[in-house]
Structures are given as structure tokens and as C-alpha cells.
Amino acid sequence: MVHAAINLISGDPVPYDSSFHVWKSGLMSGVASLDSLRFHQNNQNIFDVNKDASISYWNLQYGVRKGDELSVEWLDQNGVEKFQFDYVADKNYWYQYFWTYDYGGIGCLRWMSLQIF
């Protein structure tokens, strides 16, 4: 959906995009928090199964509308769903950090996949 703002000088509409997009995303060891994302925005792709007890997936997104459902599937090395995290937006978010994490069991993972839909 594209909306338009009015240019106050010329009176002409100036289009802007308000559709859903993921601006940035990544993985990090540990459990993400708003402060860790706002100031660091880690994007790690190598994890130590002996030290990293949890992994967080995060993204910075915009255009989220009230009632939108965001789902993340965590899959094991065989492509079997480990668990799914669902979130329903409680209001419109034009700029939002979203994160989910896998706590425990990472020591047995050799490969992991996320599906976001």
C-alpha cells in the first residue's frame, strides 16, 4: 500500500511507501534485548556450540499493521520444526525491532534454518 503526503511548498502529493519491509536482520548469540539491538545490531553467522547456549534472530522492520501476524520457524539440521514463534501486532508499527530466540538444545545442532513468513 502506498500513501501520499502533501508537499507544503508546492501542494503536490509526495508518494511514500508504507508497505511491510524488513530493513535489517541478523543472528546473534545470547538472548536479544531492545538495548542490544538498538546499539549493536549484531549479525553473527558462526556459533560455538560449547559456549553459545542460545541464539537470537532479530530484524528491524517497518510497515507492520495492527493484526499482522509474524511467524518464525526454528528448524533442526534435518529440516524438522523445533518450534514456531508467532506474534500478532497489537498496533501499527512504522519502525519496530522484532526478535525471537532458541533457548537450550543448541549444543546438539550442527545446522539451523529459519523460515520467516
N, CA, C and O atoms as a DFTB+ gen file, in Angstrom:
468 C
 N C O
     1  1       0.842      -1.161       0.000
     2  2       0.000       0.000       0.000
     3  2       0.892       1.231       0.000
     4  3       1.806       1.330       0.820
     5  1       0.646       2.162      -0.898
     6  2       1.425       3.388      -0.978
     7  2       0.516       4.553      -0.630
     8  3      -0.575       4.690      -1.185
     9  1       0.964       5.379       0.279
    10  2       0.230       6.560       0.689
    11  2       0.942       7.783       0.131
    12  3       2.050       7.666      -0.393
    13  1       0.333       8.936       0.234
    14  2       0.962      10.158      -0.238
    15  2       0.858      11.225       0.825
    16  3      -0.158      11.343       1.510
    17  1       1.917      12.004       0.958
    18  2       1.919      13.176       1.827
    19  2       1.844      14.393       0.910
    20  3       2.162      14.297      -0.275
    21  1       1.436      15.503       1.435
    22  2       1.341      16.722       0.628
    23  2       2.588      17.565       0.848
    24  3       2.956      17.858       1.986
    25  1       3.234      17.951      -0.242
    26  2       4.364      18.852      -0.186
    27  2       3.826      20.231       0.177
    28  3       3.057      20.811      -0.590
    29  1       4.215      20.767       1.331
    30  2       3.664      22.026       1.814
    31  2       4.062      23.218       0.959
    32  3       3.377      24.241       0.974
    33  1       5.143      23.108       0.225
    34  2       5.584      24.233      -0.614
    35  2       4.808      24.266      -1.918
    36  3       4.278      25.314      -2.286
    37  1       4.725      23.145      -2.629
    38  2       4.069      23.139      -3.941
    39  2       2.624      22.658      -3.875
    40  3       1.847      22.917      -4.794
    41  1       2.253      21.962      -2.803
    42  2       0.909      21.416      -2.707
    43  2       0.743      20.101      -3.454
    44  3      -0.346      19.527      -3.460
    45  1       1.819      19.612      -4.087
    46  2       1.771      18.353      -4.833
    47  2       1.949      17.166      -3.880
    48  3       2.673      17.259      -2.889
    49  1       1.282      16.053      -4.190
    50  2       1.487      14.870      -3.346
    51  2       2.890      14.292      -3.521
    52  3       3.418      14.237      -4.632
    53  1       3.480      13.866      -2.416
    54  2       4.788      13.211      -2.433
    55  2       4.561      11.777      -1.985
    56  3       4.221      11.545      -0.825
    57  1       4.744      10.796      -2.891
    58  2       4.463       9.404      -2.507
    59  2       5.498       8.881      -1.515
    60  3       6.674       9.240      -1.574
    61  1       5.042       8.035      -0.615
    62  2       5.952       7.307       0.262
    63  2       5.389       5.912       0.468
    64  3       4.185       5.679       0.361
    65  1       6.274       5.017       0.760
    66  2       5.926       3.603       0.845
    67  2       5.656       3.236       2.298
    68  3       6.518       3.428       3.155
    69  1       4.478       2.712       2.580
    70  2       4.147       2.284       3.947
    71  2       3.903       0.778       4.014
    72  3       3.320       0.286       4.980
    73  1       4.347       0.042       2.990
    74  2       4.172      -1.412       2.999
    75  2       5.201      -2.057       3.922
    76  3       6.179      -1.423       4.317
    77  1       4.971      -3.324       4.261
    78  2       5.848      -4.052       5.168
    79  2       7.184      -4.362       4.510
    80  3       7.230      -4.823       3.369
    81  1       8.262      -4.111       5.227
    82  2       9.616      -4.456       4.778
    83  2      10.486      -4.762       5.986
    84  3      10.298      -4.198       7.064
    85  1      11.434      -5.655       5.791
    86  2      12.483      -5.881       6.778
    87  2      13.680      -5.071       6.309
    88  3      14.215      -5.298       5.223
    89  1      14.092      -4.125       7.142
    90  2      15.177      -3.225       6.773
    91  2      16.528      -3.880       7.023
    92  3      17.398      -3.866       6.152
    93  1      16.708      -4.455       8.214
    94  2      17.947      -5.143       8.583
    95  2      17.563      -6.387       9.367
    96  3      16.495      -6.438       9.976
    97  1      18.433      -7.390       9.351
    98  2      18.179      -8.592      10.142
    99  2      19.490      -9.298      10.424
   100  3      20.510      -9.020       9.794
   101  1      19.451     -10.221      11.384
   102  2      20.652     -10.971      11.685
   103  2      20.438     -11.993      12.778
   104  3      19.339     -12.136      13.315
   105  1      21.489     -12.691      13.094
   106  2      21.531     -13.666      14.187
   107  2      22.597     -13.218      15.170
   108  3      23.576     -12.577      14.790
   109  1      22.403     -13.557      16.425
   110  2      23.405     -13.243      17.439
   111  2      23.361     -14.291      18.533
   112  3      22.326     -14.917      18.762
   113  1      24.484     -14.482      19.210
   114  2      24.485     -15.411      20.340
   115  2      23.841     -14.717      21.537
   116  3      23.921     -13.497      21.681
   117  1      23.203     -15.511      22.390
   118  2      22.524     -14.960      23.556
   119  2      21.098     -14.571      23.231
   120  3      20.618     -14.762      22.113
   121  1      20.428     -14.017      24.241
   122  2      19.048     -13.571      24.096
   123  2      19.058     -12.084      23.798
   124  3      19.580     -11.297      24.588
   125  1      18.492     -11.694      22.675
   126  2      18.463     -10.287      22.276
   127  2      17.595      -9.471      23.227
   128  3      16.671      -9.992      23.852
   129  1      17.906      -8.195      23.323
   130  2      17.078      -7.239      24.054
   131  2      17.008      -5.971      23.214
   132  3      17.790      -5.798      22.279
   133  1      16.096      -5.106      23.537
   134  2      15.969      -3.863      22.780
   135  2      17.271      -3.070      22.809
   136  3      17.689      -2.544      21.777
   137  1      17.916      -2.972      23.960
   138  2      19.172      -2.225      24.046
   139  2      20.274      -2.871      23.218
   140  3      21.036      -2.172      22.550
   141  1      20.368      -4.200      23.255
   142  2      21.426      -4.855      22.474
   143  2      21.217      -4.624      20.981
   144  3      22.190      -4.529      20.233
   145  1      19.983      -4.535      20.542
   146  2      19.708      -4.324      19.118
   147  2      19.871      -2.861      18.717
   148  3      20.430      -2.571      17.660
   149  1      19.402      -1.958      19.531
   150  2      19.493      -0.532      19.197
   151  2      20.928      -0.073      19.067
   152  3      21.227       0.783      18.234
   153  1      21.826      -0.624      19.874
   154  2      23.194      -0.114      19.899
   155  2      24.206      -0.980      19.170
   156  3      25.291      -0.501      18.841
   157  1      23.881      -2.254      18.905
   158  2      24.894      -3.128      18.315
   159  2      24.463      -3.780      17.002
   160  3      25.287      -3.900      16.095
   161  1      23.246      -4.193      16.868
   162  2      22.726      -4.864      15.668
   163  2      23.706      -5.910      15.136
   164  3      24.148      -5.856      13.988
   165  1      24.023      -6.852      16.001
   166  2      24.953      -7.923      15.642
   167  2      24.406      -8.763      14.500
   168  3      23.200      -8.979      14.378
   169  1      25.314      -9.223      13.680
   170  2      24.955     -10.182      12.646
   171  2      26.049     -11.241      12.622
   172  3      27.071     -11.084      11.954
   173  1      25.825     -12.290      13.341
   174  2      26.797     -13.346      13.542
   175  2      26.375     -14.561      12.725
   176  3      25.187     -14.875      12.659
   177  1      27.325     -15.247      12.104
   178  2      26.958     -16.440      11.347
   179  2      27.733     -17.683      11.771
   180  3      27.536     -18.759      11.206
   181  1      28.606     -17.544      12.756
   182  2      29.328     -18.697      13.291
   183  2      29.078     -18.737      14.796
   184  3      29.231     -17.729      15.486
   185  1      28.691     -19.908      15.296
   186  2      28.376     -20.064      16.711
   187  2      29.191     -21.218      17.284
   188  3      29.476     -22.195      16.592
   189  1      29.556     -21.096      18.533
   190  2      30.302     -22.126      19.238
   191  2      29.311     -22.937      20.069
   192  3      28.760     -22.437      21.050
   193  1      29.088     -24.179      19.677
   194  2      28.088     -24.998      20.365
   195  2      28.472     -25.274      21.821
   196  3      27.623     -25.675      22.618
   197  1      29.731     -25.066      22.169
   198  2      30.164     -25.274      23.555
   199  2      29.957     -24.032      24.419
   200  3      29.900     -24.142      25.644
   201  1      29.842     -22.847      23.802
   202  2      29.696     -21.604      24.566
   203  2      28.344     -20.924      24.382
   204  3      27.844     -20.308      25.323
   205  1      27.744     -21.015      23.215
   206  2      26.512     -20.295      22.912
   207  2      25.300     -21.140      23.291
   208  3      24.898     -22.034      22.547
   209  1      24.721     -20.848      24.455
   210  2      23.578     -21.622      24.937
   211  2      22.279     -21.230      24.239
   212  3      21.305     -21.981      24.274
   213  1      22.262     -20.066      23.612
   214  2      21.068     -19.623      22.899
   215  2      21.467     -18.767      21.709
   216  3      22.556     -18.196      21.662
   217  1      20.554     -18.695      20.750
   218  2      20.740     -17.879      19.551
   219  2      19.483     -17.055      19.354
   220  3      18.371     -17.558      19.515
   221  1      19.660     -15.780      19.004
   222  2      18.527     -14.902      18.709
   223  2      18.520     -14.531      17.233
   224  3      19.564     -14.243      16.647
   225  1      17.335     -14.542      16.645
   226  2      17.121     -13.949      15.324
   227  2      16.451     -12.605      15.571
   228  3      15.527     -12.523      16.381
   229  1      16.895     -11.544      14.889
   230  2      16.295     -10.229      15.049
   231  2      16.097      -9.583      13.685
   232  3      16.771      -9.920      12.712
   233  1      15.159      -8.653      13.641
   234  2      15.070      -7.789      12.468
   235  2      14.539      -6.431      12.852
   236  3      13.852      -6.272      13.861
   237  1      14.868      -5.460      12.033
   238  2      14.329      -4.111      12.138
   239  2      13.377      -3.984      10.963
   240  3      13.793      -4.075       9.808
   241  1      12.121      -3.776      11.250
   242  2      11.089      -3.810      10.214
   243  2      10.226      -2.561      10.289
   244  3      10.214      -1.848      11.292
   245  1       9.509      -2.317       9.209
   246  2       8.568      -1.200       9.213
   247  2       7.351      -1.572       8.393
   248  3       7.377      -2.515       7.603
   249  1       6.284      -0.815       8.595
   250  2       5.042      -1.084       7.879
   251  2       4.220      -2.195       8.493
   252  3       3.396      -2.801       7.807
   253  1       4.424      -2.480       9.777
   254  2       3.638      -3.510      10.452
   255  2       2.292      -2.900      10.846
   256  3       2.246      -1.833      11.458
   257  1       1.220      -3.567      10.500
   258  2      -0.126      -3.075      10.797
   259  2      -0.749      -3.883      11.932
   260  3      -0.447      -5.064      12.107
   261  1      -1.603      -3.244      12.684
   262  2      -2.313      -3.921      13.758
   263  2      -2.996      -5.167      13.195
   264  3      -3.701      -5.095      12.188
   265  1      -2.783      -6.304      13.847
   266  2      -3.374      -7.564      13.396
   267  2      -2.468      -8.383      12.493
   268  3      -2.751      -9.557      12.254
   269  1      -1.373      -7.797      11.976
   270  2      -0.428      -8.575      11.168
   271  2       0.181      -9.674      12.024
   272  3       0.483      -9.455      13.197
   273  1       0.363     -10.857      11.442
   274  2       0.989     -11.963      12.153
   275  2       2.376     -12.207      11.582
   276  3       2.550     -12.367      10.374
   277  1       3.354     -12.232      12.466
   278  2       4.730     -12.535      12.099
   279  2       5.059     -13.888      12.697
   280  3       4.813     -14.113      13.882
   281  1       5.604     -14.784      11.910
   282  2       5.928     -16.130      12.375
   283  2       7.362     -16.465      12.018
   284  3       7.842     -16.128      10.936
   285  1       8.031     -17.124      12.928
   286  2       9.390     -17.613      12.695
   287  2       9.404     -19.081      13.066
   288  3       8.991     -19.451      14.165
   289  1       9.875     -19.917      12.161
   290  2      10.055     -21.342      12.437
   291  2      11.535     -21.607      12.667
   292  3      12.374     -21.207      11.860
   293  1      11.853     -22.272      13.754
   294  2      13.215     -22.722      14.014
   295  2      13.270     -24.200      13.634
   296  3      12.500     -25.008      14.155
   297  1      14.185     -24.553      12.722
   298  2      14.298     -25.915      12.222
   299  2      15.617     -26.541      12.674
   300  3      16.626     -25.851      12.814
   301  1      15.596     -27.848      12.899
   302  2      16.843     -28.536      13.237
   303  2      17.602     -28.895      11.965
   304  3      17.180     -28.549      10.862
   305  1      18.719     -29.587      12.126
   306  2      19.574     -29.905      10.979
   307  2      18.900     -30.812       9.951
   308  3      19.371     -30.915       8.819
   309  1      17.805     -31.469      10.330
   310  2      17.073     -32.323       9.399
   311  2      15.880     -31.617       8.760
   312  3      15.112     -32.228       8.017
   313  1      15.732     -30.327       9.054
   314  2      14.609     -29.580       8.492
   315  2      13.307     -29.794       9.245
   316  3      12.240     -29.409       8.767
   317  1      13.388     -30.409      10.421
   318  2      12.206     -30.655      11.243
   319  2      11.997     -29.449      12.157
   320  3      12.939     -28.946      12.768
   321  1      10.756     -28.998      12.237
   322  2      10.475     -27.833      13.061
   323  2      10.781     -28.110      14.525
   324  3      10.265     -29.059      15.116
   325  1      11.628     -27.267      15.095
   326  2      11.954     -27.352      16.517
   327  2      10.878     -26.633      17.319
   328  3      10.368     -27.161      18.307
   329  1      10.541     -25.434      16.888
   330  2       9.402     -24.720      17.426
   331  2       9.077     -23.543      16.516
   332  3       9.873     -23.167      15.655
   333  1       7.921     -22.981      16.717
   334  2       7.473     -21.828      15.924
   335  2       7.077     -20.722      16.885
   336  3       6.404     -20.966      17.886
   337  1       7.497     -19.511      16.573
   338  2       7.128     -18.344      17.362
   339  2       6.214     -17.472      16.511
   340  3       6.581     -17.077      15.405
   341  1       5.033     -17.173      17.023
   342  2       4.067     -16.318      16.329
   343  2       3.838     -15.055      17.137
   344  3       3.782     -15.085      18.366
   345  1       3.708     -13.955      16.430
   346  2       3.463     -12.670      17.080
   347  2       2.396     -11.942      16.278
   348  3       2.507     -11.828      15.057
   349  1       1.363     -11.450      16.952
   350  2       0.323     -10.648      16.305
   351  2       0.496      -9.211      16.784
   352  3       0.468      -8.941      17.984
   353  1       0.675      -8.296      15.840
   354  2       0.907      -6.889      16.181
   355  2      -0.317      -6.304      16.875
   356  3      -1.443      -6.437      16.395
   357  1      -0.077      -5.657      18.007
   358  2      -1.167      -5.077      18.777
   359  2      -1.523      -3.661      18.334
   360  3      -2.546      -3.116      18.750
   361  1      -0.677      -3.062      17.487
   362  2      -0.938      -1.731      16.931
   363  2      -0.061      -1.550      15.700
   364  3       0.729      -2.436      15.374
   365  1      -0.185      -0.428      15.015
   366  2       0.657      -0.135      13.862
   367  2       2.065       0.222      14.338
   368  3       2.243       0.998      15.277
   369  1       3.054      -0.362      13.671
   370  2       4.452      -0.041      13.963
   371  2       5.120       0.373      12.659
   372  3       5.175      -0.412      11.712
   373  1       5.618       1.580      12.605
   374  2       6.292       2.051      11.390
   375  2       7.788       1.814      11.478
   376  3       8.500       1.916      10.479
   377  1       8.266       1.495      12.682
   378  2       9.688       1.236      12.919
   379  2       9.732       0.336      14.141
   380  3       9.464       0.797      15.251
   381  1      10.066      -0.943      13.966
   382  2       9.978      -1.884      15.076
   383  2      11.101      -2.906      15.026
   384  3      11.432      -3.440      13.968
   385  1      11.679      -3.168      16.194
   386  2      12.586      -4.300      16.334
   387  2      11.757      -5.515      16.728
   388  3      10.889      -5.437      17.598
   389  1      12.035      -6.626      16.082
   390  2      11.366      -7.893      16.351
   391  2      12.460      -8.912      16.599
   392  3      13.455      -8.937      15.874
   393  1      12.293      -9.762      17.618
   394  2      13.279     -10.818      17.832
   395  2      12.634     -12.037      18.464
   396  3      11.591     -11.957      19.114
   397  1      13.277     -13.149      18.254
   398  2      12.900     -14.419      18.855
   399  2      14.198     -15.175      19.117
   400  3      15.221     -14.894      18.493
   401  1      14.156     -16.115      20.025
   402  2      15.386     -16.829      20.350
   403  2      15.110     -18.297      20.606
   404  3      13.995     -18.700      20.937
   405  1      16.163     -19.084      20.443
   406  2      16.140     -20.519      20.731
   407  2      16.973     -20.717      21.984
   408  3      18.177     -20.458      21.997
   409  1      16.316     -21.177      23.030
   410  2      16.962     -21.366      24.319
   411  2      17.191     -22.846      24.559
   412  3      16.234     -23.618      24.614
   413  1      18.409     -23.239      24.700
   414  2      18.710     -24.630      25.016
   415  2      18.649     -25.540      23.798
   416  3      17.986     -25.236      22.806
   417  1      19.328     -26.620      23.891
   418  2      19.324     -27.598      22.811
   419  2      20.238     -27.242      21.659
   420  3      20.381     -28.020      20.716
   421  1      20.865     -26.065      21.724
   422  2      21.723     -25.666      20.608
   423  2      22.967     -26.541      20.526
   424  3      23.530     -26.718      19.446
   425  1      23.399     -27.090      21.657
   426  2      24.586     -27.924      21.645
   427  2      24.471     -29.106      20.704
   428  3      25.490     -29.616      20.237
   429  1      23.255     -29.560      20.411
   430  2      23.099     -30.710      19.521
   431  2      22.911     -30.266      18.066
   432  3      22.857     -31.110      17.171
   433  1      22.814     -28.970      17.820
   434  2      22.607     -28.502      16.448
   435  2      23.932     -28.370      15.718
   436  3      24.907     -27.864      16.272
   437  1      23.963     -28.816      14.501
   438  2      25.120     -28.584      13.643
   439  2      24.763     -27.603      12.535
   440  3      25.639     -26.996      11.917
   441  1      23.485     -27.459      12.297
   442  2      22.997     -26.570      11.243
   443  2      21.603     -26.126      11.638
   444  3      20.840     -26.909      12.206
   445  1      21.266     -24.905      11.352
   446  2      19.944     -24.408      11.707
   447  2      19.419     -23.537      10.567
   448  3      20.181     -22.877       9.860
   449  1      18.132     -23.557      10.414
   450  2      17.481     -22.741       9.387
   451  2      16.319     -22.005      10.018
   452  3      15.651     -22.534      10.905
   453  1      16.078     -20.799       9.569
   454  2      14.911     -20.029       9.970
   455  2      14.054     -19.785       8.760
   456  3      14.567     -19.487       7.681
   457  1      12.758     -19.904       8.920
   458  2      11.831     -19.513       7.875
   459  2      10.951     -18.419       8.438
   460  3      10.334     -18.590       9.489
   461  1      10.891     -17.311       7.752
   462  2      10.087     -16.180       8.190
   463  2       8.999     -15.985       7.164
   464  3       9.269     -15.858       5.969
   465  1       7.780     -15.961       7.630
   466  2       6.661     -15.798       6.689
   467  2       5.581     -14.984       7.320
   468  3       4.551     -14.733       6.694
